[in-house]
Amino acid sequence: MSRLWPIAASACRSAISSGSVARPRAARPSPSAPELTSSTSRPLRASAASASTTANRRASASEPSSWVSTRVPTFTTTRRAARSTDRSSSRSPMAPTAVPDRRRARKGGVLHWRPGSVPCRGEPATVYPRILGLPSWGLMIGLGTLTGYLLLARLARRDGHHRDLAIDLTWIVVLGGLVGSRALHVLEYWDVYRNLPPVEMLRIDRGGMSWYGMFATILPAAWWYARRHGLSLLEVFDLGTVYLPVAQAFGRTGCFLAGCCWGKPAEHTLWAPIAVRFPVGSPAWLEEAVHALGIEHGSVAQLRAQLGSLPPALREGSYALIPVQLLMAGFGAAVLAFYLLYHGRHRRLGQPFAAVFTLLALGRFGFEFLRADNPMVGEFTLHQWISLALAAAGALLWWALGRWAPPYEPRAAAARD
């Protein structure tokens, strides 16, 4: 018997290598199903476990999906998602994969958001990813505030001002910006907030800011501060202007991570390589799902319960959208570079403020054509009408300051103390 064992082993190896006998493979449980374990808490790797898993998958194919199985926030391309879809066409609906919307995505790399798994009938967790345990939107606001303060302190010191000026202006910008931007957002969407508890108007932790609203509070506060401390109003405006492009760069990055201020569908092939898809439960998906179901409004929990009624492309997330938030953030960084170069040049007081003000207004007018979240007022959105008025006023102010404003002259170094 011992002599026959080497011969039998050799025959088995030959059969396996020739493909006549299939190698036993480990069971690959569904991502949303618990892992099969033995009494010793080890994964079952016998062929019986594989057959049991296959039977469970077939049995669950007729059951409605109650979970959206997703992963840690990552980005995948359309081609990669398509390949994974082909390989997993026989998987259970309990573990859906990202199916790109070929009508909108077409060819090219489309980024996909994949948040953690949340139940369909429960309220979603925070949509945006967390960085170092902090909400990414709030982290971007904090980084923007810190960056603006450091730049403002350096510019104020170079101009001969006391370092307390940077701290005071930072408080004015932060507090005034939060109050004004939140107030304009509530007024713009008053038809929604009037049906909610009053405390919801103060929930800035859930987002909801309007860029132009902060000017209604910051400019009067800066005028009061300059008059109280005997400073030139134009000089204070020039220094505080650094916060405008910084807020644009960091704030719009936070908007992208939060999933708000989304763009229009990337129907043109020009946008396909950089288009993004936001997850189920995000603001963009919520509006598209409401529109697809033909209802006026609905909570995330209600819409999650009707995932089967949505178009296939919306069951895994939003349509492929233009990342207008990142485009606006890049534009803000470019305007910041222009401001830092222009501030120390030979010019008139107030001209850096007027120039940056005009550039940001013109940029906002153009980027509004790529956004899909703001309501229309006639031919343009409300922010586009405001942008046109502010751009014209800023250009006129820059021209007037160039003719009549006093020239820029840094203070003496002794004044810094």
C-alpha positions in Angstrom: 0.0 0.0 0.0 2.8 2.3 0.8 4.2 1.7 -2.7 1.0 2.8 -4.4 0.8 6.2 -2.5 3.6 7.9 -4.7 1.9 6.6 -7.9 -1.5 8.0 -6.8 -0.1 11.3 -5.7 1.7 11.7 -9.1 -1.5 10.9 -11.0 -3.4 13.5 -9.0 -0.8 16.1 -9.7 -1.0 15.3 -13.4 -4.8 15.5 -13.5 -4.8 18.8 -11.7 -2.2 20.3 -14.0 -4.1 19.2 -17.1 -7.3 20.7 -15.9 -9.3 17.5 -15.6 -9.8 17.9 -11.9 -10.7 21.4 -10.5 -8.8 22.7 -7.5 -11.0 23.3 -4.5 -11.3 27.0 -3.9 -12.2 28.8 -0.7 -15.6 30.2 -0.2 -15.9 33.9 -1.1 -18.8 35.2 0.9 -20.8 38.2 -0.2 -19.5 41.5 1.2 -22.8 42.2 2.9 -23.2 38.7 4.3 -21.4 37.4 7.5 -18.3 35.2 6.9 -18.9 31.5 7.3 -16.8 30.1 10.2 -16.1 26.8 11.8 -16.2 25.9 15.4 -12.6 27.0 15.7 -13.5 30.5 14.2 -11.6 29.7 11.0 -13.1 30.4 7.6 -14.5 27.2 6.0 -12.5 26.4 2.9 -14.2 23.1 1.9 -16.1 22.8 -1.3 -19.3 22.3 0.7 -19.0 25.8 2.1 -18.7 27.1 -1.5 -21.8 25.3 -2.5 -23.7 26.6 0.5 -22.7 30.1 -0.3 -23.8 29.7 -3.9 -27.2 28.4 -2.8 -27.6 31.3 -0.4 -26.8 33.8 -3.1 -29.4 32.2 -5.4 -32.0 32.2 -2.7 -31.5 35.8 -1.8 -31.7 36.9 -5.5 -35.4 37.2 -5.2 -35.4 39.2 -1.9 -35.3 43.0 -1.9 -32.1 44.6 -0.9 -32.1 46.3 2.5 -28.5 47.4 2.6 -26.3 49.4 0.4 -23.0 47.6 0.5 -20.1 50.0 0.0 -16.6 50.5 1.2 -14.3 53.1 2.7 -14.3 56.4 0.6 -12.3 55.6 -2.5 -12.2 56.7 -6.1 -12.4 54.3 -9.0 -12.6 54.8 -12.7 -15.4 53.9 -15.0 -13.4 51.3 -16.9 -12.3 49.6 -13.7 -15.9 49.6 -12.4 -17.1 48.2 -15.7 -14.6 45.3 -15.5 -15.6 44.5 -11.9 -19.3 44.6 -12.9 -18.7 42.0 -15.7 -16.8 39.7 -13.3 -19.5 39.9 -10.7 -22.7 39.8 -12.9 -23.9 36.7 -10.9 -23.5 38.3 -7.5 -26.4 38.8 -5.2 -28.2 42.2 -5.2 -27.2 42.4 -1.5 -23.7 43.4 -2.7 -24.3 45.8 -5.7 -21.3 47.1 -7.6 -20.8 50.5 -9.1 -22.4 50.5 -12.6 -21.4 53.6 -14.5 -24.1 55.5 -16.3 -22.9 55.1 -19.9 -25.2 57.8 -21.2 -23.5 60.4 -19.0 -20.1 59.0 -18.2 -19.3 57.6 -21.6 -15.6 56.8 -21.9 -12.9 58.0 -19.5 -12.2 57.8 -15.8 -15.1 58.8 -13.7 -14.5 59.1 -9.9 -16.8 57.3 -7.6 -17.5 58.0 -4.0 -17.9 55.0 -1.7 -18.9 55.7 1.9 -19.3 53.2 4.6 -22.3 50.8 4.7 -25.5 52.3 6.0 -29.0 50.7 6.3 -31.5 51.7 3.6 -34.2 52.6 6.1 -32.0 54.5 8.5 -30.7 58.1 8.3 -27.3 58.2 6.7 -24.1 58.8 8.5 -22.0 61.8 7.6 -21.6 61.8 3.8 -18.2 63.4 3.6 -15.1 61.4 4.6 -13.3 62.1 7.9 -9.7 63.1 8.0 -7.8 62.3 11.2 -11.2 61.7 12.9 -12.5 65.2 11.9 -15.2 66.0 9.4 -13.4 67.0 6.3 -15.7 70.1 5.6 -15.0 71.5 9.0 -11.3 70.7 8.7 -11.1 72.6 5.4 -12.7 75.6 7.1 -10.3 75.5 9.9 -7.3 75.1 7.6 -8.5 78.1 5.5 -8.9 80.2 8.6 -5.4 79.3 9.8 -3.9 79.9 6.3 -5.6 83.3 6.0 -4.4 84.4 9.4 -0.8 83.5 8.7 -0.8 85.3 5.4 -2.6 88.3 6.9 -0.1 88.5 9.8 2.8 88.5 7.4 1.3 91.2 5.1 0.4 93.4 8.1 3.9 93.1 9.5 5.4 94.0 6.2 3.2 97.0 6.0 4.2 98.2 9.4 1.1 97.3 11.4 0.8 95.8 14.8 0.3 92.0 14.9 -3.0 92.4 16.8 -4.5 93.8 13.6 -4.3 90.3 12.0 -6.1 88.7 15.0 -8.9 91.4 15.0 -9.5 91.1 11.3 -9.6 87.3 11.6 -12.4 87.5 14.2 -14.3 89.9 12.0 -14.0 87.7 8.9 -14.8 84.4 10.7 -17.8 85.6 12.8 -19.1 88.0 10.3 -18.7 85.5 7.5 -20.6 82.8 9.3 -23.5 85.0 10.2 -23.9 86.7 6.8 -23.4 83.6 4.7 -25.8 81.5 6.7 -28.4 84.3 6.7 -28.4 84.6 3.0 -28.6 80.9 2.5 -31.7 80.7 4.8 -33.3 83.5 2.9 -32.6 81.9 -0.5 -34.1 78.6 0.6 -36.8 80.1 2.9 -39.5 77.8 1.3 -37.6 74.9 2.9 -36.6 76.3 6.2 -40.0 77.8 7.1 -41.3 74.2 7.4 -38.4 73.1 9.7 -37.8 73.8 13.4 -36.2 77.2 13.9 -33.1 75.6 15.3 -32.3 74.2 11.9 -31.5 77.7 10.7 -28.5 77.7 13.1 -27.2 74.3 12.2 -24.1 75.4 10.3 -22.5 72.1 11.1 -24.7 70.6 8.3 -23.5 73.1 5.7 -25.5 75.7 3.9 -23.5 78.8 3.3 -23.9 81.6 0.7 -20.7 83.2 -0.5 -22.1 86.7 -1.0 -23.9 86.8 2.3 -20.7 87.4 4.2 -20.0 90.7 2.5 -23.2 92.2 4.1 -21.7 91.7 7.5 -17.9 91.8 7.0 -17.7 95.2 5.2 -19.7 97.1 7.8 -17.8 95.5 10.6 -14.4 96.3 8.9 -15.6 99.9 8.4 -16.5 100.2 12.1 -13.1 98.6 13.2 -11.1 101.0 11.0 -13.0 104.1 12.3 -12.6 102.9 15.9 -8.9 102.4 15.7 -8.1 105.4 13.4 -7.0 103.3 10.5 -7.5 103.9 6.8 -10.5 102.0 5.5 -8.9 101.2 2.2 -5.8 99.9 3.9 -7.9 97.6 6.1 -9.8 96.4 3.1 -6.6 95.6 1.2 -5.3 93.5 4.1 -8.5 91.7 4.8 -8.9 90.8 1.1 -6.5 87.9 1.5 -9.3 86.0 3.1 -11.5 86.1 0.0 -9.4 83.8 -2.3 -8.3 81.7 0.7 -12.0 81.1 1.6 -12.7 80.2 -2.0 -9.9 77.7 -2.3 -10.4 75.9 1.0 -14.2 76.4 1.2 -14.9 74.9 -2.2 -12.6 71.9 -1.4 -14.8 71.4 1.7 -17.9 71.6 -0.5 -16.6 68.9 -2.7 -15.9 66.6 0.3 -19.3 67.4 1.7 -21.0 66.7 -1.6 -22.8 70.1 -1.8 -22.7 72.8 -4.5 -22.5 70.0 -7.1 -22.2 70.5 -10.8 -24.3 69.6 -13.8 -24.2 66.1 -15.4 -21.0 65.5 -17.3 -22.7 64.7 -20.6 -19.9 66.1 -22.8 -16.8 63.9 -23.3 -14.7 66.9 -22.2 -15.7 66.4 -18.6 -15.8 62.6 -18.5 -12.1 62.1 -17.3 -12.7 64.3 -14.2 -16.4 63.7 -13.6 -17.5 62.4 -10.1 -20.3 60.4 -8.6 -21.5 61.1 -5.1 -22.9 58.3 -2.9 -26.5 57.4 -2.0 -27.7 59.8 0.6 -25.6 62.8 -0.7 -27.4 66.1 -1.5 -26.8 65.6 -5.3 -28.2 62.1 -5.2 -31.2 63.2 -3.1 -32.2 65.9 -5.6 -31.8 63.5 -8.6 -33.7 60.8 -6.9 -36.6 63.1 -6.0 -36.7 64.3 -9.6 -36.6 60.7 -11.0 -39.5 59.6 -8.8 -41.6 62.6 -9.7 -42.2 63.8 -6.2 -41.7 67.2 -4.6 -39.6 66.2 -1.7 -38.6 63.2 0.4 -36.3 62.2 3.2 -33.2 60.1 2.7 -34.8 57.3 4.6 -37.9 57.3 2.3 -35.8 57.4 -0.8 -33.6 54.6 0.4 -36.7 52.4 0.8 -37.5 53.0 -2.9 -34.1 52.2 -4.3 -35.7 49.5 -6.5 -37.9 52.1 -8.2 -35.0 54.3 -9.2 -33.1 54.1 -12.5 -30.2 51.6 -12.4 -27.6 54.4 -12.5 -29.1 56.1 -9.4 -29.2 53.0 -7.3 -25.4 53.2 -6.7 -25.1 57.0 -6.4 -25.6 60.2 -8.3 -25.0 60.6 -12.0 -21.5 61.5 -13.2 -21.3 65.2 -12.4 -18.8 68.0 -13.2 -16.6 68.7 -10.2 -17.3 72.4 -10.3 -16.3 72.7 -6.6 -12.7 71.7 -7.4 -12.6 74.0 -10.4 -13.7 76.9 -8.2 -11.1 76.0 -5.6 -8.4 76.1 -8.2 -9.6 79.4 -9.4 -9.5 80.7 -5.9 -5.9 79.6 -5.5 -5.0 81.4 -8.8 -6.6 84.6 -7.5 -4.7 84.3 -4.3 -1.4 84.1 -6.2 -2.4 87.2 -8.1 -3.3 89.1 -4.9 0.1 88.3 -3.3 1.9 89.6 -6.3 -0.2 92.7 -6.7 -0.4 93.7 -3.0 3.2 94.8 -2.7 3.5 96.5 -6.1 3.2 100.1 -6.9 -0.5 100.8 -6.8 -3.2 102.9 -5.1 -4.9 102.1 -1.8 -7.9 99.9 -2.2 -7.0 98.6 -5.7 -6.1 95.1 -4.5 -9.5 94.8 -2.8 -11.3 96.0 -5.9 -9.3 93.8 -8.3 -9.8 90.6 -6.3 -13.4 91.5 -5.7 -14.0 91.9 -9.5 -12.1 88.7 -10.4 -14.0 86.5 -7.9 -17.4 88.0 -9.1 -16.6 87.3 -12.7 -15.4 83.7 -11.9 -18.6 83.1 -9.9 -20.7 84.2 -12.8 -18.9 81.8 -15.1 -18.9 78.8 -12.8 -22.6 79.1 -12.1 -23.2 77.8 -15.7 -21.7 74.5 -14.5 -23.7 74.2 -11.3 -27.0 72.5 -10.9 -28.0 73.2 -7.3 -29.0 76.9 -7.4 -32.5 78.0 -8.5 -33.0 80.1 -11.6 -34.3 83.7 -11.5 -35.1 84.5 -15.1 -32.2 83.7 -17.5 -29.6 83.4 -14.7 -29.3 82.2 -11.1 -29.6 84.7 -8.2 -25.9 84.5 -7.7 -25.2 85.3 -11.3 -27.3 88.5 -11.1 -25.4 89.4 -7.9 -22.1 88.6 -9.6 -22.8 90.9 -12.6 -23.7 93.8 -10.3 -20.6 93.3 -8.1 -18.2 92.8 -11.0 -19.4 96.1 -12.6 -19.1 97.9 -9.2 -15.7 96.4 -8.6 -14.3 97.4 -12.0 -15.7 100.9 -11.6 -14.2 101.1 -8.1 -10.8 100.0 -9.3 -10.8 102.6 -12.0 -11.9 105.4 -9.5 -9.3 104.4 -6.9 -6.5 104.5 -9.6 -7.4 108.1 -10.2 -8.1 109.6 -6.8 -6.9 107.2 -4.0 -3.6 108.0 -2.2 -0.7 105.8 -3.2 0.3 102.8 -1.2 3.1 103.5 1.3 4.2 101.0 3.9 4.4 102.4 7.4 7.6 102.9 9.3 9.2 99.9 10.9 8.9 101.5 14.3 5.1 101.4 14.1 5.1 97.6 14.3 5.6 97.7 18.0 
